[in-house]
Amino acid sequence: MLARCGWVNDDPKYQAYHDREWGVPEYDGRALFEKLCLDGQQAGLSWFTILCKIPAYRSAFADFDPQIIATFTDEDVERLMQDKGIVRNRLKIRSVIANARAYLSMQEQGIDFSRWLWDFVGGEPVINRWPTQDEVPTSTNESEAMARALKQHGFSFVGGTICYAFMQATGMVNDHLLSCHRHPDHDNR
């Protein structure tokens, strides 16, 4: 039996997410945009809830194409409020639209979204070495700085805790526990 981080439940979908995606460095700007929006949807909920809804989110939000989402109107918000496949929270729905517009605005300013985000960790993954889940922080100075900067660009649902979860999920920080089979030092102890 593989040793995993303590937050992973027994569901095969959750285990696969932990084993194949969480903590794997992501450099594609569009993929980072999608993940940031999904992490914002998690606010107040478990990640597992959102993980199970990702196909519905992709369908509802045009595969997270910022060009399309940015054109969404109040009628689209009302349509999405009826979509049982996603979290039907008006503020969260509007945040995805606002985030798409902010993402496009950054592009128009010549800002490479991926490079800009990765600069918060010096351009390469931070490998942490936590023995227990209790030691893993919920936010850091870097995630708080990222949150402030994203908000200045017009993003919403991007507080320091959400940004840290995003940084963990996208491999900007590797917070797999030392005992986890996915930690880079696991086989070297």
Backbone bond lengths (Angstrom), bond angles and torsions (degrees), N, CA, C in turn:
res aa  C-N    CA-C-N  psi(-1)  N-CA   C-N-CA  omega(-1)  CA-C   N-CA-C  phi
1 M - - - 1.457 - - 1.530 109.62 -
2 L 1.324 116.09 130.44 1.453 120.86 -178.73 1.524 111.26 -73.36
3 A 1.312 115.57 137.87 1.470 120.43 174.32 1.523 107.61 -81.29
4 R 1.344 115.71 127.55 1.462 121.34 -179.67 1.528 109.91 -124.94
5 C 1.319 114.84 168.07 1.461 120.77 175.05 1.529 109.70 -61.49
6 G 1.326 115.89 150.38 1.456 121.43 -173.73 1.515 116.07 -65.41
7 W 1.326 119.10 -17.75 1.467 121.16 -178.11 1.526 113.02 -81.70
8 V 1.318 117.78 -8.39 1.470 121.52 -176.67 1.524 109.86 -83.95
9 N 1.338 116.19 128.67 1.468 118.90 176.72 1.534 109.72 -89.44
10 D 1.324 116.86 -172.24 1.470 121.53 -175.17 1.524 114.14 -83.99
11 D 1.315 117.66 -1.96 1.456 120.31 -178.74 1.532 109.95 -68.18
12 P 1.327 117.95 129.34 1.471 120.97 -179.44 1.529 113.35 -57.08
13 K 1.339 117.88 -34.66 1.464 121.13 178.71 1.533 110.40 -64.61
14 Y 1.334 115.68 -41.63 1.462 120.28 179.91 1.523 110.51 -68.39
15 Q 1.322 116.49 -41.40 1.461 120.76 178.78 1.532 110.47 -63.57
16 A 1.328 116.66 -41.96 1.467 120.29 179.10 1.529 110.32 -63.92
17 Y 1.337 116.45 -40.16 1.470 119.73 177.88 1.528 109.77 -61.57
18 H 1.308 117.00 -46.75 1.467 121.64 178.94 1.532 110.95 -61.04
19 D 1.314 116.37 -45.56 1.461 121.35 -173.22 1.527 113.61 -75.12
20 R 1.346 118.01 -29.38 1.460 120.04 -171.77 1.522 115.19 -114.70
21 E 1.343 117.66 -22.06 1.462 119.14 -173.33 1.520 114.14 -120.65
22 W 1.327 117.60 -47.94 1.465 121.26 -172.18 1.520 109.99 -64.32
23 G 1.311 116.05 124.16 1.456 120.60 178.62 1.514 114.71 86.97
24 V 1.333 117.38 0.10 1.467 121.01 177.67 1.531 107.54 -86.33
25 P 1.325 118.12 123.71 1.465 120.03 -177.62 1.527 112.62 -56.88
26 E 1.332 114.64 127.33 1.471 122.61 178.10 1.526 107.56 -115.16
27 Y 1.322 115.97 128.46 1.459 120.58 -177.96 1.528 113.34 -118.25
28 D 1.306 117.66 -6.35 1.457 121.01 -179.06 1.539 109.32 -78.30
29 G 1.322 116.35 123.47 1.459 121.12 -176.42 1.514 113.99 -59.01
30 R 1.327 117.24 -41.68 1.471 120.34 179.38 1.517 110.79 -66.05
31 A 1.319 117.33 -41.25 1.467 120.62 178.33 1.526 110.14 -64.93
32 L 1.320 116.91 -38.28 1.466 120.37 177.37 1.525 110.94 -65.91
33 F 1.326 116.98 -39.30 1.463 121.14 176.51 1.534 110.24 -59.51
34 E 1.323 116.51 -48.30 1.469 120.81 179.37 1.522 110.36 -58.09
35 K 1.324 116.77 -48.77 1.461 120.73 -176.65 1.521 111.42 -63.87
36 L 1.333 117.18 -39.63 1.457 120.22 178.36 1.533 110.25 -62.55
37 C 1.328 116.60 -43.15 1.466 120.06 177.66 1.530 111.47 -63.39
38 L 1.322 116.67 -42.94 1.466 119.82 179.72 1.523 111.48 -65.48
39 D 1.330 117.29 -38.88 1.460 119.31 177.08 1.522 110.82 -63.60
40 G 1.323 117.46 -34.81 1.462 120.18 175.02 1.512 112.31 -65.24
41 Q 1.319 117.30 -32.85 1.464 120.98 177.93 1.529 111.35 -68.13
42 Q 1.325 115.47 -24.30 1.472 120.71 -178.42 1.522 112.62 -71.11
43 A 1.328 118.76 -22.26 1.467 121.96 -173.74 1.532 111.17 -43.80
44 G 1.329 115.95 120.55 1.455 122.03 179.53 1.518 114.44 81.85
45 L 1.319 116.92 -0.18 1.477 121.68 -178.54 1.522 109.06 -126.87
46 S 1.317 116.14 174.13 1.466 119.56 175.16 1.527 109.06 -86.45
47 W 1.328 116.35 151.32 1.455 119.80 176.82 1.521 110.66 -61.96
48 F 1.321 117.15 -32.96 1.467 120.32 -179.13 1.534 110.46 -59.48
49 T 1.334 116.99 -37.76 1.467 120.89 177.98 1.527 110.01 -59.32
50 I 1.324 116.73 -46.31 1.466 120.41 -178.87 1.527 110.50 -71.58
51 L 1.321 117.42 -40.18 1.463 121.31 179.17 1.529 110.80 -53.75
52 C 1.322 116.68 -43.14 1.464 120.80 -179.32 1.528 112.41 -69.24
53 K 1.323 116.99 -19.49 1.460 121.64 -177.83 1.529 114.15 -100.59
54 I 1.324 117.92 1.64 1.470 119.90 -175.92 1.527 112.41 -56.05
55 P 1.335 121.32 -44.72 1.469 118.51 178.47 1.532 112.43 -58.77
56 A 1.319 117.24 -39.67 1.470 120.34 178.81 1.519 110.85 -67.91
57 Y 1.327 117.52 -38.42 1.468 120.65 176.57 1.521 110.90 -62.53
58 R 1.321 116.52 -43.69 1.464 119.17 179.99 1.523 110.93 -62.76
59 S 1.313 116.42 -39.07 1.457 120.32 177.60 1.526 111.12 -67.27
60 A 1.318 116.71 -44.10 1.466 121.56 -177.36 1.528 112.44 -68.59
61 F 1.316 116.50 -33.30 1.468 121.23 -174.69 1.529 112.43 -113.92
62 A 1.322 116.80 39.93 1.473 123.02 170.02 1.527 112.29 49.13
63 D 1.335 116.36 46.99 1.468 122.00 -178.57 1.528 111.97 54.05
64 F 1.317 115.46 30.95 1.467 122.91 178.94 1.527 112.17 56.96
65 D 1.321 114.79 39.65 1.460 120.37 174.16 1.531 107.48 -82.82
66 P 1.333 118.35 108.97 1.464 120.49 -176.40 1.532 113.24 -58.28
67 Q 1.348 116.71 -33.84 1.472 120.11 -179.71 1.533 110.88 -60.82
68 I 1.312 116.49 -40.47 1.469 120.63 -179.15 1.523 110.26 -77.86
69 I 1.325 116.99 -46.82 1.465 120.82 -177.33 1.526 110.82 -59.11
70 A 1.311 117.46 -37.92 1.468 121.52 -177.93 1.526 112.24 -61.27
71 T 1.336 117.38 -19.84 1.466 120.83 -179.92 1.527 112.21 -91.09
72 F 1.331 117.50 -3.14 1.460 119.95 -178.17 1.531 110.35 -60.68
73 T 1.320 114.27 142.21 1.465 122.21 -177.28 1.531 110.05 -112.14
74 D 1.328 115.50 -178.43 1.468 120.39 175.43 1.526 110.85 -60.10
75 E 1.313 116.83 -33.19 1.470 120.47 177.71 1.529 110.66 -64.75
76 D 1.324 116.12 -38.00 1.462 119.97 176.59 1.528 110.60 -65.67
77 V 1.315 116.32 -39.86 1.469 119.55 177.38 1.523 109.56 -59.96
78 E 1.322 117.08 -44.42 1.478 120.63 179.78 1.529 110.50 -64.03
79 R 1.323 116.41 -40.42 1.477 120.10 176.90 1.530 110.33 -60.69
80 L 1.330 116.47 -45.37 1.462 120.71 -178.98 1.533 111.96 -67.54
81 M 1.324 116.74 -28.93 1.471 119.92 176.97 1.530 111.47 -65.30
82 Q 1.318 116.80 -17.41 1.467 121.04 178.86 1.538 112.39 -96.75
83 D 1.313 116.88 -5.07 1.463 122.10 -176.15 1.525 110.16 -80.56
84 K 1.312 116.76 107.11 1.470 121.92 -176.90 1.526 112.74 -71.75
85 G 1.318 117.58 -10.13 1.455 120.74 -178.83 1.525 114.00 -81.02
86 I 1.342 116.19 -15.44 1.469 120.37 -178.70 1.531 109.14 -118.40
87 V 1.318 116.08 172.44 1.457 120.83 173.89 1.524 106.59 -75.03
88 R 1.312 116.39 118.16 1.462 120.99 -174.50 1.533 110.05 -89.99
89 N 1.298 113.97 73.98 1.457 122.31 179.22 1.525 106.18 -122.11
90 R 1.316 116.15 116.19 1.465 121.45 -174.43 1.533 112.38 -56.39
91 L 1.328 117.30 -42.48 1.466 120.14 -179.61 1.523 111.46 -64.84
92 K 1.333 116.23 -39.55 1.461 119.52 179.47 1.530 111.57 -69.50
93 I 1.313 116.58 -38.24 1.466 120.28 177.15 1.528 109.67 -63.77
94 R 1.316 116.15 -47.14 1.468 120.05 179.46 1.537 111.26 -63.55
95 S 1.332 116.72 -30.10 1.466 119.11 -179.97 1.527 111.25 -65.21
96 V 1.321 118.17 -37.02 1.467 120.35 178.66 1.527 109.82 -63.62
97 I 1.324 116.29 -40.12 1.467 120.56 178.84 1.529 110.26 -66.12
98 A 1.324 116.16 -46.19 1.474 120.34 178.20 1.525 110.54 -61.81
99 N 1.327 116.81 -39.71 1.462 120.46 -179.59 1.532 111.31 -66.11
100 A 1.319 116.77 -36.96 1.469 119.76 177.40 1.520 109.93 -63.50
101 R 1.318 116.36 -42.47 1.466 119.88 179.50 1.532 110.60 -66.25
102 A 1.322 117.20 -39.83 1.470 121.08 178.49 1.530 110.58 -65.65
103 Y 1.328 116.50 -41.86 1.468 121.54 177.95 1.534 110.21 -58.81
104 L 1.346 116.38 -46.79 1.468 120.66 -179.69 1.528 111.01 -66.19
105 S 1.316 117.02 -37.31 1.456 120.65 177.28 1.526 110.99 -61.56
106 M 1.330 116.39 -41.78 1.464 119.82 177.43 1.524 110.42 -63.01
107 Q 1.335 116.35 -41.96 1.467 119.83 177.61 1.519 110.70 -60.05
108 E 1.330 116.62 -43.57 1.466 121.28 -179.60 1.530 111.36 -62.78
109 Q 1.326 116.18 -27.96 1.470 121.25 177.76 1.527 111.77 -83.47
110 G 1.346 116.26 -0.01 1.458 120.52 179.50 1.514 113.80 82.28
111 I 1.317 117.20 18.06 1.462 121.43 -179.60 1.520 109.36 -90.50
112 D 1.314 116.49 123.96 1.465 122.26 174.60 1.529 107.21 -80.13
113 F 1.329 116.39 110.16 1.465 121.68 -172.93 1.523 112.09 -56.84
114 S 1.309 116.31 -44.39 1.465 120.12 -179.19 1.525 111.09 -63.40
115 R 1.298 116.47 -51.80 1.464 119.86 -178.71 1.541 110.57 -60.65
116 W 1.324 116.01 -41.55 1.465 121.74 -179.94 1.533 110.54 -59.82
117 L 1.339 116.84 -46.22 1.468 120.51 179.15 1.528 111.51 -66.00
118 W 1.318 116.17 -45.55 1.464 120.37 -177.41 1.529 112.39 -65.59
119 D 1.329 117.26 -22.86 1.460 120.13 177.18 1.531 112.03 -61.58
120 F 1.327 117.59 -23.84 1.468 120.17 179.69 1.534 111.96 -67.44
121 V 1.331 116.91 -18.04 1.472 120.81 176.48 1.533 110.86 -119.11
122 G 1.318 116.47 22.00 1.454 120.07 177.85 1.514 114.60 73.85
123 G 1.339 117.20 17.42 1.458 120.90 174.71 1.514 116.36 86.41
124 E 1.325 117.33 -3.70 1.472 119.10 178.79 1.528 110.17 -144.31
125 P 1.331 116.71 157.40 1.462 120.00 -176.24 1.531 112.90 -59.99
126 V 1.312 114.48 139.02 1.463 121.79 172.16 1.534 106.13 -90.38
127 I 1.312 117.13 120.67 1.467 121.34 -179.31 1.529 107.91 -97.83
128 N 1.337 114.75 108.46 1.465 119.70 177.28 1.518 109.91 -90.36
129 R 1.306 116.34 161.18 1.461 121.50 -176.62 1.523 109.01 -132.28
130 W 1.342 114.49 71.36 1.457 120.70 -177.92 1.524 110.56 -89.73
131 P 1.344 117.81 125.60 1.464 119.72 176.42 1.532 112.76 -74.66
132 T 1.350 117.33 -32.94 1.470 120.11 -177.55 1.520 110.48 -133.15
133 Q 1.324 115.63 157.30 1.465 122.13 179.52 1.529 111.08 -62.39
134 D 1.322 117.09 -32.08 1.466 120.94 -179.13 1.525 112.74 -63.15
135 E 1.309 117.65 -22.13 1.464 121.23 -178.03 1.527 113.05 -86.66
136 V 1.324 117.47 -15.23 1.460 121.51 -177.94 1.530 108.67 -72.95
137 P 1.322 117.95 124.56 1.472 119.58 -178.97 1.527 111.58 -72.21
138 T 1.322 115.51 161.22 1.465 120.45 174.88 1.520 111.28 -97.10
139 S 1.329 116.27 -15.35 1.463 121.50 173.29 1.524 107.56 -157.70
140 T 1.313 114.98 162.48 1.465 121.35 179.41 1.524 108.26 -138.43
141 N 1.310 116.57 172.43 1.471 119.86 175.46 1.524 110.51 -57.17
142 E 1.326 116.26 -38.71 1.468 120.64 -178.96 1.533 111.31 -67.44
143 S 1.331 116.84 -41.90 1.470 118.56 -179.97 1.523 111.20 -69.72
144 E 1.321 117.08 -33.95 1.472 120.43 176.60 1.527 109.95 -67.53
145 A 1.331 117.03 -40.30 1.470 120.91 177.48 1.526 110.34 -64.70
146 M 1.336 117.08 -41.74 1.461 121.28 177.95 1.522 109.72 -61.37
147 A 1.320 117.15 -44.41 1.466 121.44 -179.47 1.530 110.67 -59.82
148 R 1.322 116.45 -47.15 1.472 120.15 179.37 1.528 110.91 -60.24
149 A 1.323 116.03 -44.83 1.466 120.33 -177.79 1.531 111.19 -66.93
150 L 1.331 117.35 -41.14 1.465 120.26 177.64 1.522 110.59 -62.44
151 K 1.319 117.13 -42.84 1.468 120.75 179.23 1.527 110.53 -62.76
152 Q 1.325 117.14 -37.81 1.469 120.39 178.05 1.527 111.66 -62.99
153 H 1.325 115.74 -27.26 1.469 120.39 178.38 1.528 112.02 -88.67
154 G 1.344 118.05 -2.59 1.460 120.85 176.28 1.521 115.94 104.34
155 F 1.319 118.06 5.50 1.466 121.27 177.80 1.524 109.98 -77.36
156 S 1.335 115.63 153.78 1.463 120.43 175.27 1.525 109.70 -133.92
157 F 1.328 115.04 166.82 1.475 122.59 -172.18 1.526 109.35 55.27
158 V 1.330 114.86 49.00 1.456 121.83 -178.79 1.531 110.28 -136.89
159 G 1.328 117.37 50.10 1.458 120.36 176.41 1.522 111.00 -70.22
160 G 1.323 115.90 175.41 1.459 121.29 -177.46 1.519 113.96 -59.55
161 T 1.326 117.23 -37.31 1.471 120.39 179.48 1.526 110.52 -71.13
162 I 1.327 116.80 -43.22 1.470 120.18 176.90 1.529 109.92 -61.78
163 C 1.328 116.37 -43.02 1.467 118.94 179.89 1.525 111.39 -64.69
164 Y 1.333 117.62 -35.23 1.460 117.68 178.87 1.531 110.50 -69.00
165 A 1.326 117.42 -41.25 1.470 120.07 176.00 1.528 109.98 -59.61
166 F 1.324 116.42 -39.87 1.461 122.24 177.25 1.529 110.53 -63.12
167 M 1.329 116.78 -44.20 1.460 120.94 179.62 1.530 111.13 -63.48
168 Q 1.315 116.87 -38.14 1.470 120.95 176.89 1.525 110.22 -65.57
169 A 1.335 115.76 -48.51 1.463 120.76 -174.74 1.521 111.96 -64.05
170 T 1.328 116.62 -34.54 1.466 120.43 -175.10 1.525 112.68 -96.02
171 G 1.317 117.28 9.31 1.451 121.22 174.47 1.513 115.14 77.47
172 M 1.321 117.69 8.84 1.472 118.91 174.94 1.525 109.45 -65.30
173 V 1.316 115.07 -33.33 1.462 121.13 168.91 1.521 107.08 -126.86
174 N 1.306 116.45 140.23 1.460 121.01 176.59 1.520 106.52 -103.39
175 D 1.324 115.66 105.77 1.457 121.62 -179.57 1.523 112.42 -109.23
176 H 1.333 117.13 22.05 1.462 117.99 170.56 1.526 106.67 -62.04
177 L 1.319 116.16 136.13 1.462 120.08 179.38 1.522 110.21 -63.79
178 L 1.319 116.10 155.48 1.466 120.26 178.33 1.521 112.09 -56.72
179 S 1.329 116.63 -32.07 1.470 120.77 -178.86 1.529 112.72 -79.94
180 C 1.320 117.75 -11.12 1.460 122.55 -176.34 1.530 110.85 -76.81
181 H 1.309 116.08 140.28 1.471 120.44 179.37 1.523 112.39 -64.01
182 R 1.341 119.03 -15.56 1.459 122.18 -179.70 1.525 113.51 -92.29
183 H 1.329 118.37 -6.77 1.463 118.96 178.33 1.520 109.30 -71.65
184 P 1.345 117.77 136.75 1.472 119.78 -177.93 1.522 114.31 -57.31
185 D 1.332 118.05 -28.27 1.460 121.20 -179.08 1.520 113.09 -91.47
186 H 1.327 117.56 -0.03 1.478 120.06 -172.96 1.527 113.50 -53.62
187 D 1.308 117.06 -45.96 1.473 120.30 -177.05 1.525 112.36 -83.35
188 N 1.324 116.83 -7.05 1.461 119.75 -175.42 1.525 113.46 -101.74
189 R 1.328 117.19 6.44 1.468 118.71 -177.88 1.503 111.20 -83.47
